Structures are given as structure tokens and as C-alpha cells.
Amino acid sequence: MSPLDDSAAAVARLTGALERQAEELRSVRSLLGLGPREDCRLLRPDEVAARLVKSRAWVYRHQHTLGGFRVGGQVRFEVAAIEAYLERCRQQSPGVLPQRDGSPARLLPLVAQRAGGGGRTSPPSA
């Protein structure tokens, strides 16, 4: 057997061992009730902006609320953190918007406009 054959056999053994460990980890995650690893994927600010239909500047301004953190000087977001933010938004009472200080602000009902030119009167015709 040549050294090249020995190396190929060693790589095959290591690959098999890694595949068995990966399968074992998947089964443990399943037993713990954890979903696939997609929820741990990191998103860039432009990806978050597209998901939330907001501007990139808005995402940067709200990065702490959205669970953003720095990786090598760049801001990144976990999918799970964005989903949690969306869930918090869904749970807010309808008709209530949060203010900057955190207290809720009630929306005022819209007042219907009266017909007839918006309240202006035209001069009498002669």
C-alpha cells in the first residue's frame, strides 16, 4: 500500500466519523425541540431592510431593537432575532403605536370631511 492510499483511507475514515457526528448532533437538536440551523444564519442590514420593507438607514437606527450585533466591525442580525421582533410587533394591541420613550400613544379617529368644497364659500352669483 502506498502513502497515497494510506492518506485516502484516512480521509475516508475521518469523513465517515464526521458524518456520524453530524447525524448525532441533528438527532440531539431534534430531541431538544430545536429546529434546523437556518434560524442561526446571519443577515446583513440590506437583507433585514428587504424583509421588513424598511430602508437600510432605518435598520441601522433600530439595530439594538432588532437584536443587531457587530461581527468584525459589521452589523449582523440573526434570523431568529428578526422573527422575534416581528412577533413582538404582531402582539401589540391594534390602534396603539409605541413612542420613542416606550409609552403607548393612542391613535385618534379620523374625522370625515364635509362635502361642499372643504368649507369655503363661493361668492354669490349675480
N, C-alpha and C positions, 0 to 999 in steps of 0.2 A: 504494500500500500504506500502510495506516495504522500508527501506532505500536503499536496493539494487535495487529495482525497480525505486526509485527516481533517483539514480545515472545513471542507464542505460538510463532512459528517458532524463536526462540532457546531457549525452554523445551523444545521437541520435540527440538532438536539436542542439548541438554545431557542430556536423559533418555536418548536413544539412546546417547550416549557413556558414560554411567554404566552402562547395562545391558551394554554391550560389555565394560567394565572388570570388572564383577561376574562375567560369564561367564568372562573370562580368569583371574580370581582363583580361581574354582571349579575350573577345569581345572588350575591350578598346584597347588592343595591336593590334588587327586586324584593328580597326578603324584608328589607328595611322600608320598603314602600317608596323608594326614590325612583324618579323617572329617568329617562335617558339623559345623557350628559349635555344635550343641546341647551338646557337651561343654564349651563355654566359658560356658554360661549360669550365672548366679549364683543360688544358692539362699539363702533366708532360714533362720534356725535352726529355725523351726517346720516348714519343708519337709524339712530334714535329719532332724529328730526323727521325722517321719512315715515317711520312707524307712527309717530304721534301727530303728523301733519302740522309740524311747527317749523320755525326757522332754526338754523344751526345756532344763531345767536341766542335764541330762547333756551335751547338745550344747555348752552354754556352758562347762562344766567341761573338756571334751575338745576345745575348738576348735583348739588347736595341733596335736594329734594328727590331727585331721580336715582340717587344711590351711586353717583359717579365717583370714580377714584382715579388716581394717576398711576400709569404704568410707563416707566421710562420717560417721564415728562409729558406724556399724552394722556388725555382724559378717556377713560373707557367705562362701559356700563355692562353689567350682567343682564342677560335676558330676563332672569328671574326677578331682578330689581325693577325692571321696566314693567313687567307683568304685575308686580305688587303695587306699583304706583297707579297703574290703570285700575286695579281692583279698588284701591282707596278712592279713586275718583268715582267709580261706579256706586260705591256705598254712600256717597254724600247725599244728603236729602235733596230732592228736587226743589228748585227755586232758591237755593242757598249757594252763594259763591263765597269762597274764602277770601278774606282781605289779606293784605301784606303782613299785618300784625297777628294773623291767625284767627281772629274773631270772625264769625259768620256775618255776612251782610245780606239782608232780605232784599229781594228784587221787588221793585214797585210795579204794580199792574200798569199796563199801557192804557192810556186814555184815548178813546176813539175821537178822531177829528170830525167836526161837524161839517156837513155838506153845505155848499153855498159860497165857495170862493175863499175858504180859510178865514172867515171873519171880516174880511174887507167889504166895505160897501161901495158900490159904484155910484157916481153922481146921478141924480135923476135926469132922465132924458127929457128934452124939451119938445 
